[in-house]
Amino acid sequence: MSTLQLADSSLHYEESGHGIPVLLLHGLGSSGADWELVTPRLSGNYRLLVPDARGHGTSGKPPGTYGVPLFARDVAALCDALGLKKVHVVGLSMGGMMGFQLAVDRPDLVRSLVIVNSGPELVARTLRRKFEFALRLTLLRLLGPAGLARVLAPKLFPKPEQESLRQRAIAAFSANAPDAYLRATRGLVGWSVMARLKDITCPVLVVHSERDYTPLASKQAYVELLPDARLTVLADSGHAAPLDQPEALCDAVEVFLREVDGAAAGATPGVRAGP
């Protein structure tokens, strides 16, 4: 494990493998452990960087307002500190939001995007969505991370044979510092880069799980706004795809990354695509 000291916090990250760099960005209230079933396979061909976002895992939890732009700046600072120029970015849920933010703010850093069960905004445009956001925040305030974990785990892993994954989720969410988790949650609500999607010119793969919280149609709608994007569906998978379908997710990611890197290598004969 390694730690990058930022101006006002610290960023913990794990690094493994060799080759073209790949950032794996986790979801809200979790940590780089979201990717623990994925990293053994991907590290065989790529240099993996798996950070804990500010306020999460073993990274710093300084006071102040959190939000997607700040999380993305922290990750960009990590890339800059390591001298990385072009990185594949793979993000789950909140991590996908961070990926979108990086792509619009620092296009020089992003070789490609893989967005897993996420989108380019978290804006309550209907009464139902406003109620859902308010309920999530209320439950977090009343129950704390441990109580909310017991509500969320069965939704993430509803099948009887997923009991070990449910217990894992409860332990992970319960470990959150209550104030940092609440600030991180608040920081996502209202965020959007929808108007800037046309500016994302890198290749994008959007991964939708059959049992994700948001419908396939909502992902299809924003895919059509991206200049170079495609959509794939994971069967028999919920929101936490890296945990319930790690092999199928790896299959989709590896095919996409090989295509992106092959195209980049072909565009510049004799020059290896790399950081």
Buried (B, 14 or more C-beta within 10 A) or exposed (E): EEBBEBEEBBBBBBBBBEBBBBBBBBBBBBBBBBBBBBBBBBBEBBBBBBBBBBBBBBBBBBEEEBBBBBBBBBBBBBBEEBEBEBBBBBBBBBBBBBBBBBBBBBEEBBBBBBBBBBBBBBBBEEEEEEEEBEEBBEBBEEBBBBBBBBBBBEBBBEEEEBEEBBEBBBEBBBBBEBEBBBBBBBBBBEBBBBEBBEEBEBBBBBBBBEBBEEEBEEBEEBBEBBEEBEBBBBEEBBBBBBBBBBEBBBBBBBEBBEBBBEEBBEEEEEEEBBB
